[in-house]
Amino acid sequence: MKVYFVGAGPGDPKLITVRGKELLEAADLVIYTGSLVNDEVLQYTSGRTINSFRMTLEEIVNTIVEALQRGENVVRLHSGDPALYSAIDEQIAALESYGIDYEIIPGVSSVFASAAALGKQLTRDTLIISRPSGRTLEMDKITELSQYGDPMAIFLGVDRIAEIVHKLRYPPTTPVGVVYHATWADQTIIMGTISDIVHKVKQSGITRSAIILVGNELSKNSVRRSFLYSKANKKL
């Protein structure tokens, strides 16, 4: 018995991987992560679909186990890439206790879809991915991590953007991009700086499903010639 954890990608149904699409087409049961997964992605399956919103871990695991015992093909469909903030570890541990095997199919993360929406390369060196503290995280490291000055991608925090910006230690003029529903039909981009992004986001009314990107890499003046395409590299 085997369950497939599939990354649905950021929203656009064409951005799911070929392997992910194949597994959805073959699935008898797809358990998907509620409003985080665009309903259009579900068009690839003719099997039963279950929204896991408000389901407990035990209910999700029991549903998967019962379907597998009936000989069904089961996909657990997560938004973006399952490696980022998906809580798959606890699901996998519970399934393993039943002797169930699993395979993880990666997907395009919303952080990279957001960078694409902004038309920007996020890294020359380091990218910091973080999230604010909350019900499942007692303390965050946003202040400490921002002191390095590297670009930062912040998940699960647009509803608390004032609190997050207060924790950041970038200069006030540092560019900030907030991307709501990257690659969805209602994608919305808000550009600002540390000094004014809170006001702009509050005016927009966006309170969920958005990535916050911070760093000078978002600036129009951030482009520098790389060694990769330099004459010095050609000589090597």
Secondary structure, 3 states (H helix, E strand, C coil): CEEEEEECECCCHHHCCHHHHHHHHHCCEEEECHHHCCHHHHHHCCCEEEECCCCCHHHHHHHHHHHHHCCCCEEEEECECCCCCCCHHHHHHHHHCCCCEEEEECCCCHHHHHHHHHCCCCCCCCCEEECCCECCECCCCHHHHHCCCCCEEECCCHHHHHHHHHHCCCCCCCEEEEEECCCCCCCEEEEEECCCHHHHHHHHCCCCCEEEEECHHHCCCCCCCCCCCCHHHHHC
